[in-house]
Amino acid sequence: MCTYILMHKNIPVLTAILDDTLTVTRVTEIINPDHKPLNMMVMDNQEIALNDFFKASCDSRFAT
């Protein structure tokens, strides 16, 4: 497991722990709440919301 910092351009947004499969297991700190992904602002479970955000981001980038 490793700790990562999610950035919005040059702005640190949050720190999270990801496991070996790059699944968010824990959001450890919200550094800049105004820059969180939108779904994290409406979902209660921050880890599920962040995993959904990553999946949607990857799917849209690699869609053919």
The first five atom37 places (N, CA, C, CB, O) and aatype in JSON, in Angstrom:
{
  "aatype": [12, 4, 16, 18, 9, 10, 12, 8, 11, 2, 9, 14, 19, 10, 16, 0, 9, 10, 3, 3, 16, 10, 16, 19, 16, 1, 19, 16, 6, 9, 9, 2, 14, 3, 8, 11, 14, 10, 2, 12, 12, 19, 12, 3, 2, 5, 6, 9, 0, 10, 2, 3, 13, 13, 11, 0, 15, 4, 3, 15, 1, 13, 0, 16],
  "atom_mask": [
    [1, 1, 1, 1, 1],
    [1, 1, 1, 1, 1],
    [1, 1, 1, 1, 1],
    [1, 1, 1, 1, 1],
    [1, 1, 1, 1, 1],
    [1, 1, 1, 1, 1],
    [1, 1, 1, 1, 1],
    [1, 1, 1, 1, 1],
    [1, 1, 1, 1, 1],
    [1, 1, 1, 1, 1],
    [1, 1, 1, 1, 1],
    [1, 1, 1, 1, 1],
    [1, 1, 1, 1, 1],
    [1, 1, 1, 1, 1],
    [1, 1, 1, 1, 1],
    [1, 1, 1, 1, 1],
    [1, 1, 1, 1, 1],
    [1, 1, 1, 1, 1],
    [1, 1, 1, 1, 1],
    [1, 1, 1, 1, 1],
    [1, 1, 1, 1, 1],
    [1, 1, 1, 1, 1],
    [1, 1, 1, 1, 1],
    [1, 1, 1, 1, 1],
    [1, 1, 1, 1, 1],
    [1, 1, 1, 1, 1],
    [1, 1, 1, 1, 1],
    [1, 1, 1, 1, 1],
    [1, 1, 1, 1, 1],
    [1, 1, 1, 1, 1],
    [1, 1, 1, 1, 1],
    [1, 1, 1, 1, 1],
    [1, 1, 1, 1, 1],
    [1, 1, 1, 1, 1],
    [1, 1, 1, 1, 1],
    [1, 1, 1, 1, 1],
    [1, 1, 1, 1, 1],
    [1, 1, 1, 1, 1],
    [1, 1, 1, 1, 1],
    [1, 1, 1, 1, 1],
    [1, 1, 1, 1, 1],
    [1, 1, 1, 1, 1],
    [1, 1, 1, 1, 1],
    [1, 1, 1, 1, 1],
    [1, 1, 1, 1, 1],
    [1, 1, 1, 1, 1],
    [1, 1, 1, 1, 1],
    [1, 1, 1, 1, 1],
    [1, 1, 1, 1, 1],
    [1, 1, 1, 1, 1],
    [1, 1, 1, 1, 1],
    [1, 1, 1, 1, 1],
    [1, 1, 1, 1, 1],
    [1, 1, 1, 1, 1],
    [1, 1, 1, 1, 1],
    [1, 1, 1, 1, 1],
    [1, 1, 1, 1, 1],
    [1, 1, 1, 1, 1],
    [1, 1, 1, 1, 1],
    [1, 1, 1, 1, 1],
    [1, 1, 1, 1, 1],
    [1, 1, 1, 1, 1],
    [1, 1, 1, 1, 1],
    [1, 1, 1, 1, 1]
  ],
  "atom_positions": [
    [[0.84, -1.18, 0.0], [0.0, 0.0, 0.0], [0.88, 1.24, 0.0], [-0.95, 0.0, 1.21], [1.94, 1.29, 0.64]],
    [[0.42, 2.23, -0.73], [1.16, 3.49, -0.83], [0.21, 4.66, -0.64], [1.88, 3.6, -2.19], [-0.98, 4.56, -0.89]],
    [[0.77, 5.77, -0.18], [0.0, 7.0, -0.04], [0.25, 7.88, -1.25], [0.37, 7.74, 1.27], [1.4, 8.08, -1.66]],
    [[-0.82, 8.41, -1.8], [-0.74, 9.27, -2.98], [-1.41, 10.61, -2.69], [-1.4, 8.59, -4.21], [-2.27, 10.71, -1.81]],
    [[-1.0, 11.62, -3.43], [-1.62, 12.94, -3.35], [-2.35, 13.18, -4.67], [-0.56, 14.07, -3.07], [-1.75, 13.14, -5.74]],
    [[-3.66, 13.43, -4.58], [-4.44, 13.79, -5.76], [-4.25, 15.29, -5.99], [-5.96, 13.42, -5.59], [-4.45, 16.1, -5.09]],
    [[-3.87, 15.64, -7.22], [-3.63, 17.03, -7.56], [-4.67, 17.51, -8.57], [-2.21, 17.21, -8.13], [-5.13, 16.74, -9.42]],
    [[-5.04, 18.78, -8.48], [-5.84, 19.45, -9.5], [-4.93, 20.52, -10.08], [-7.2, 20.06, -8.92], [-4.78, 21.6, -9.52]],
    [[-4.33, 20.19, -11.21], [-3.25, 20.98, -11.8], [-2.13, 21.09, -10.78], [-3.76, 22.4, -12.23], [-1.48, 20.08, -10.5]],
    [[-1.87, 22.25, -10.23], [-0.79, 22.41, -9.24], [-1.3, 22.5, -7.81], [0.02, 23.64, -9.56], [-0.56, 22.89, -6.91]],
    [[-2.57, 22.16, -7.6], [-3.18, 22.29, -6.28], [-3.37, 20.92, -5.65], [-4.54, 23.03, -6.38], [-4.08, 20.08, -6.2]],
    [[-2.74, 20.68, -4.49], [-2.99, 19.4, -3.81], [-4.42, 19.36, -3.28], [-1.97, 19.19, -2.66], [-4.88, 20.31, -2.64]],
    [[-5.12, 18.25, -3.54], [-6.53, 18.14, -3.17], [-6.71, 17.25, -1.95], [-7.34, 17.59, -4.34], [-7.38, 17.63, -0.99]],
    [[-6.12, 16.05, -1.99], [-6.28, 15.12, -0.88], [-5.16, 14.09, -0.9], [-7.65, 14.42, -0.93], [-4.46, 13.94, -1.9]],
    [[-5.01, 13.4, 0.21], [-4.11, 12.25, 0.26], [-4.96, 11.01, 0.47], [-3.03, 12.41, 1.38], [-5.96, 11.03, 1.19]],
    [[-4.53, 9.92, -0.17], [-5.28, 8.67, -0.06], [-4.32, 7.5, -0.09], [-6.32, 8.55, -1.2], [-3.23, 7.58, -0.66]],
    [[-4.73, 6.41, 0.52], [-3.96, 5.17, 0.5], [-4.58, 4.27, -0.56], [-3.95, 4.48, 1.9], [-5.78, 4.0, -0.55]],
    [[-3.73, 3.8, -1.48], [-4.15, 2.88, -2.53], [-3.46, 1.54, -2.32], [-3.82, 3.45, -3.94], [-2.3, 1.49, -1.9]],
    [[-4.18, 0.46, -2.6], [-3.58, -0.87, -2.47], [-2.83, -1.24, -3.74], [-4.66, -1.92, -2.14], [-2.66, -0.41, -4.64]],
    [[-2.39, -2.48, -3.82], [-1.58, -2.94, -4.96], [-2.36, -2.95, -6.28], [-1.05, -4.32, -4.69], [-1.75, -2.96, -7.35]],
    [[-3.69, -2.96, -6.21], [-4.5, -2.94, -7.42], [-4.96, -1.52, -7.77], [-5.72, -3.85, -7.26], [-5.81, -1.33, -8.64]],
    [[-4.39, -0.53, -7.08], [-4.7, 0.9, -7.27], [-6.15, 1.22, -6.91], [-4.43, 1.31, -8.71], [-6.78, 2.08, -7.53]],
    [[-6.65, 0.52, -5.91], [-7.97, 0.81, -5.36], [-7.8, 1.66, -4.12], [-8.75, -0.51, -5.04], [-6.96, 1.36, -3.27]],
    [[-8.58, 2.73, -4.02], [-8.5, 3.6, -2.84], [-9.06, 2.84, -1.65], [-9.28, 4.94, -3.07], [-10.21, 2.42, -1.66]],
    [[-8.24, 2.67, -0.62], [-8.7, 1.99, 0.58], [-9.04, 2.98, 1.69], [-7.66, 1.01, 1.06], [-9.83, 2.66, 2.58]],
    [[-8.44, 4.18, 1.62], [-8.73, 5.18, 2.66], [-8.32, 6.57, 2.18], [-7.99, 4.83, 3.97], [-7.22, 6.75, 1.66]],
    [[-9.19, 7.53, 2.36], [-8.85, 8.94, 2.15], [-8.33, 9.42, 3.49], [-10.1, 9.8, 1.62], [-9.07, 9.44, 4.48]],
    [[-7.07, 9.82, 3.54], [-6.46, 10.15, 4.83], [-6.57, 11.62, 5.19], [-5.04, 9.75, 4.84], [-6.63, 11.97, 6.37]],
    [[-6.59, 12.49, 4.18], [-6.68, 13.93, 4.48], [-7.26, 14.67, 3.28], [-5.28, 14.5, 4.84], [-6.87, 14.44, 2.13]],
    [[-8.2, 15.55, 3.55], [-8.72, 16.46, 2.52], [-7.95, 17.76, 2.69], [-10.31, 16.68, 2.64], [-8.12, 18.46, 3.69]],
    [[-7.11, 18.09, 1.72], [-6.27, 19.28, 1.82], [-7.01, 20.51, 1.3], [-4.97, 19.07, 1.03], [-6.97, 21.57, 1.93]],
    [[-7.67, 20.37, 0.17], [-8.36, 21.48, -0.48], [-9.77, 21.03, -0.88], [-7.56, 21.98, -1.72], [-9.97, 20.61, -2.02]],
    [[-10.74, 21.12, 0.02], [-12.08, 20.57, -0.28], [-12.77, 21.21, -1.47], [-12.95, 20.72, 0.93], [-13.62, 20.58, -2.1]],
    [[-12.43, 22.44, -1.79], [-13.07, 23.09, -2.94], [-12.68, 22.45, -4.27], [-12.71, 24.57, -2.96], [-13.33, 22.7, -5.29]],
    [[-11.63, 21.65, -4.27], [-11.14, 21.04, -5.51], [-11.39, 19.53, -5.57], [-9.67, 21.31, -5.67], [-10.87, 18.85, -6.46]],
    [[-12.18, 19.0, -4.64], [-12.51, 17.57, -4.67], [-13.31, 17.26, -5.92], [-13.3, 17.16, -3.4], [-14.01, 18.13, -6.43]],
    [[-13.21, 16.02, -6.43], [-14.1, 15.61, -7.52], [-15.55, 15.79, -7.09], [-13.83, 14.13, -7.94], [-15.9, 15.57, -5.93]],
    [[-16.4, 16.18, -8.03], [-17.79, 16.51, -7.69], [-18.53, 15.38, -6.99], [-18.53, 16.88, -8.93], [-19.3, 15.63, -6.07]],
    [[-18.3, 14.14, -7.43], [-19.06, 13.05, -6.79], [-18.66, 12.86, -5.33], [-18.83, 11.74, -7.56], [-19.45, 12.31, -4.55]],
    [[-17.48, 13.3, -4.93], [-17.08, 13.21, -3.53], [-17.85, 14.21, -2.67], [-15.57, 13.45, -3.38], [-17.93, 14.06, -1.45]],
    [[-18.42, 15.23, -3.3], [-19.17, 16.24, -2.55], [-20.6, 15.78, -2.25], [-19.21, 17.54, -3.32], [-21.26, 16.34, -1.37]],
    [[-21.07, 14.76, -2.97], [-22.44, 14.31, -2.76], [-22.54, 12.89, -2.19], [-23.19, 14.37, -4.06], [-23.58, 12.52, -1.65]],
    [[-21.49, 12.11, -2.3], [-21.52, 10.74, -1.77], [-20.99, 10.71, -0.34], [-20.7, 9.78, -2.67], [-20.05, 11.43, -0.01]],
    [[-21.59, 9.87, 0.51], [-21.14, 9.75, 1.9], [-19.82, 9.01, 2.01], [-22.2, 9.04, 2.72], [-18.96, 9.4, 2.81]],
    [[-19.65, 7.94, 1.23], [-18.43, 7.15, 1.31], [-17.38, 7.73, 0.35], [-18.72, 5.66, 0.96], [-17.47, 7.57, -0.86]],
    [[-16.39, 8.41, 0.92], [-15.39, 9.1, 0.12], [-14.51, 8.15, -0.69], [-14.54, 9.95, 1.02], [-14.08, 8.49, -1.79]],
    [[-14.24, 6.97, -0.15], [-13.4, 6.01, -0.86], [-14.12, 5.47, -2.1], [-13.01, 4.85, 0.08], [-13.51, 5.37, -3.17]],
    [[-15.38, 5.12, -1.97], [-16.15, 4.64, -3.12], [-16.26, 5.74, -4.16], [-17.55, 4.16, -2.68], [-16.12, 5.49, -5.36]],
    [[-16.52, 6.96, -3.7], [-16.64, 8.09, -4.63], [-15.34, 8.3, -5.4], [-17.03, 9.37, -3.86], [-15.36, 8.53, -6.61]],
    [[-14.2, 8.23, -4.71], [-12.92, 8.44, -5.38], [-12.6, 7.3, -6.35], [-11.8, 8.58, -4.34], [-12.06, 7.54, -7.43]],
    [[-12.92, 6.07, -5.97], [-12.73, 4.94, -6.88], [-13.61, 5.1, -8.13], [-13.05, 3.61, -6.18], [-13.16, 4.82, -9.24]],
    [[-14.84, 5.54, -7.95], [-15.73, 5.78, -9.09], [-15.16, 6.88, -10.0], [-17.14, 6.18, -8.6], [-15.21, 6.77, -11.22]],
    [[-14.63, 7.93, -9.38], [-14.02, 9.02, -10.14], [-12.85, 8.51, -10.98], [-13.55, 10.13, -9.19], [-12.74, 8.82, -12.17]],
    [[-11.96, 7.71, -10.36], [-10.82, 7.16, -11.1], [-11.27, 6.27, -12.24], [-9.9, 6.37, -10.16], [-10.73, 6.35, -13.34]],
    [[-12.27, 5.42, -11.98], [-12.76, 4.52, -13.03], [-13.35, 5.32, -14.19], [-13.81, 3.54, -12.45], [-13.07, 5.02, -15.35]],
    [[-14.16, 6.33, -13.88], [-14.77, 7.15, -14.93], [-13.71, 7.92, -15.72], [-15.79, 8.13, -14.33], [-13.82, 8.06, -16.93]],
    [[-12.69, 8.41, -15.03], [-11.61, 9.14, -15.7], [-10.85, 8.22, -16.65], [-10.65, 9.75, -14.68], [-10.55, 8.61, -17.78]],
    [[-10.54, 7.03, -16.2], [-9.79, 6.08, -17.04], [-10.64, 5.62, -18.22], [-9.33, 4.87, -16.22], [-10.16, 5.53, -19.34]],
    [[-11.92, 5.33, -17.96], [-12.8, 4.86, -19.03], [-12.94, 5.92, -20.13], [-14.19, 4.51, -18.47], [-12.95, 5.59, -21.32]],
    [[-13.05, 7.19, -19.73], [-13.23, 8.23, -20.75], [-11.94, 8.49, -21.53], [-13.7, 9.53, -20.09], [-12.01, 8.87, -22.7]],
    [[-10.8, 8.29, -20.92], [-9.53, 8.52, -21.62], [-9.19, 7.41, -22.61], [-8.41, 8.65, -20.61], [-8.54, 7.66, -23.62]],
    [[-9.63, 6.2, -22.3], [-9.25, 5.07, -23.13], [-10.41, 4.53, -23.96], [-8.69, 3.97, -22.26], [-10.31, 3.45, -24.54]],
    [[-11.5, 5.26, -24.02], [-12.65, 4.82, -24.82], [-12.31, 4.94, -26.31], [-13.92, 5.67, -24.48], [-11.64, 5.88, -26.73]],
    [[-12.78, 3.98, -27.08], [-12.51, 4.02, -28.53], [-13.77, 4.28, -29.3], [-11.87, 2.72, -29.0], [-13.73, 4.35, -30.53]]
  ]
}
